[in-house]
């Protein structure tokens, strides 16, 4: 009798140990799939977005957000045409960005909104400082080359070509590092905001 009770206590532990491994494996597969989509379709996606947004920088930002959304799908296998889903997601994000910019430009023209444009409450300031601290920790946790490429691109505004020359890497590798860092930081910030 006691032996059976002891075995019952052991079984859930074994299941608990395998559950994180399955989840990690699933995340790794999803990341590999998104990375493959990035390698095979990123140039076409960027051309598609530049035609819509008229800005290479905004096209890169929207593309990166589309990859983040694709990476955060609960069941990526349920989407049978991931490339089409990626382009549709990017198109929707581009439309949203154009709409927001239209609203912002109209709001900037209204004098009523000018006095509120730079208003920052202590709560907002504290939240912003905490976000910057979290982001700093996430960036610091990146591998050295990935972190360097990310900082040079996002903080110092260097192009992928210039970074590739400075770090003695291919432009494609630099671009992959920056996307990987963005995905990692977005996932880390999302995870912390849910906790």
QUIFEN-V187669 format. One record per pair of residues at least 4 apart in sequence whose ideal C-beta (glycine too) atoms are under 7 Angstrom apart, sorted by the first residue. I is the first residue (numbers start at 1). J is the second residue. D is the distance in Angstrom with one decimal. If there is no record, write none. Layout:
I:J:D + I:J:D
This chain:
1:5:6.7 + 2:6:6.2 + 3:7:6.5 + 4:8:6.5 + 5:9:6.8 + 6:10:6.7 + 7:11:6.6 + 10:14:6.6 + 11:15:6.6 + 12:16:6.0 + 13:17:6.5 + 14:18:6.6 + 15:19:6.3 + 18:22:6.2 + 19:23:6.4 + 20:24:6.0 + 21:25:6.2 + 22:26:6.3 + 23:27:6.4 + 24:28:6.3 + 25:29:6.4 + 26:30:6.3 + 27:31:6.2 + 28:32:6.3 + 29:33:6.4 + 30:34:6.5 + 30:71:6.2 + 30:76:5.3 + 31:35:6.2 + 31:71:6.6 + 32:36:6.4 + 33:37:6.5 + 33:76:6.3 + 33:82:7.0 + 34:38:6.3 + 34:67:5.7 + 34:70:5.5 + 34:71:4.9 + 35:39:6.5 + 36:40:6.2 + 37:41:5.5 + 37:82:6.1 + 37:83:6.5 + 37:86:5.9 + 38:42:4.9 + 38:67:6.3 + 38:176:7.0 + 38:179:6.2 + 41:45:5.5 + 41:83:5.7 + 41:86:6.8 + 42:46:6.2 + 42:63:6.8 + 43:47:6.5 + 44:48:6.3 + 45:49:6.3 + 45:63:5.3 + 45:86:6.8 + 45:87:6.4 + 45:90:5.9 + 46:50:6.1 + 46:59:5.2 + 46:60:6.6 + 46:63:5.9 + 47:51:6.6 + 48:52:7.0 + 48:87:6.4 + 49:53:5.6 + 49:59:3.6 + 49:62:5.4 + 49:63:5.9 + 49:90:5.9 + 49:94:5.7 + 50:56:5.5 + 50:59:4.4 + 52:94:4.7 + 53:58:4.5 + 53:59:5.3 + 53:62:6.7 + 53:94:5.5 + 53:97:6.9 + 55:59:6.3 + 56:60:6.5 + 57:61:6.6 + 58:62:6.2 + 58:97:6.6 + 59:63:6.2 + 60:64:6.3 + 61:65:6.5 + 62:66:6.4 + 62:90:5.8 + 62:93:4.8 + 62:94:5.2 + 62:97:6.1 + 63:67:6.6 + 63:90:6.0 + 64:68:6.5 + 64:179:5.9 + 64:182:5.0 + 65:69:6.5 + 65:93:5.5 + 66:70:6.3 + 66:86:5.8 + 66:89:4.6 + 66:90:4.0 + 66:93:5.8 + 67:71:6.2 + 67:179:6.3 + 67:183:6.5 + 68:72:6.3 + 68:183:5.7 + 68:186:4.8 + 69:89:5.3 + 70:82:7.0 + 70:85:6.9 + 70:86:5.6 + 70:89:6.6 + 71:183:5.8 + 73:79:6.6 + 76:82:6.9 + 79:85:4.8 + 81:85:6.1 + 82:86:6.1 + 83:87:6.6 + 84:88:6.1 + 85:89:6.1 + 86:90:6.3 + 87:91:6.2 + 88:92:6.4 + 89:93:6.4 + 90:94:6.3 + 91:95:6.5 + 92:96:6.4 + 93:97:6.3 + 94:98:6.4 + 95:99:6.4 + 96:100:6.3 + 97:101:6.3 + 98:102:6.4 + 99:103:6.5 + 100:104:6.2 + 101:105:6.2 + 102:106:6.5 + 103:107:6.2 + 104:108:6.3 + 105:109:6.9 + 106:110:7.0 + 107:113:4.8 + 113:117:6.2 + 120:124:5.1 + 120:125:5.3 + 121:125:6.9 + 122:126:6.2 + 123:127:6.3 + 124:128:6.2 + 125:129:6.4 + 126:130:6.4 + 127:131:6.4 + 128:132:6.4 + 129:133:6.4 + 130:134:6.4 + 131:135:6.2 + 132:136:6.3 + 133:137:6.7 + 134:138:6.5 + 134:189:6.2 + 134:192:5.6 + 135:139:6.2 + 135:185:6.2 + 135:189:6.8 + 136:140:6.2 + 137:141:6.5 + 138:184:6.7 + 138:185:4.8 + 138:188:4.3 + 139:147:5.9 + 139:150:6.6 + 139:185:6.7 + 142:146:4.7 + 142:147:3.9 + 142:150:6.6 + 142:181:5.5 + 142:184:6.6 + 143:147:6.6 + 144:148:6.3 + 145:149:6.3 + 145:167:6.5 + 145:177:6.4 + 146:150:6.3 + 146:177:4.4 + 146:180:6.0 + 146:181:5.4 + 147:151:6.2 + 147:181:7.0 + 148:152:6.2 + 148:167:6.4 + 149:153:6.2 + 149:163:5.5 + 149:167:6.4 + 149:174:4.9 + 149:177:4.0 + 149:178:5.6 + 150:154:5.7 + 150:177:6.6 + 150:178:5.4 + 150:181:3.7 + 151:155:4.8 + 151:156:6.8 + 152:156:5.1 + 152:158:4.5 + 152:163:4.8 + 153:158:5.9 + 153:160:6.9 + 153:163:6.1 + 153:178:5.0 + 158:162:4.6 + 158:163:5.1 + 159:163:6.9 + 160:164:6.1 + 160:171:4.9 + 160:174:4.8 + 160:175:5.2 + 161:165:6.7 + 161:171:5.6 + 162:166:6.3 + 163:167:5.9 + 163:174:4.7 + 164:169:5.2 + 164:170:6.0 + 164:171:4.4 + 164:174:4.8 + 167:174:6.8 + 169:173:4.4 + 169:174:5.5 + 171:175:6.3 + 172:176:6.4 + 173:177:6.4 + 174:178:6.5 + 175:179:6.4 + 176:180:6.0 + 177:181:6.3 + 178:182:6.4 + 179:183:6.3 + 180:184:6.2 + 181:185:6.1 + 182:186:6.1 + 183:187:6.2 + 184:188:6.2 + 185:189:6.2 + 186:190:6.2 + 187:191:6.2 + 188:192:6.4 + 189:193:6.2 + 190:194:6.6 + 191:195:6.7
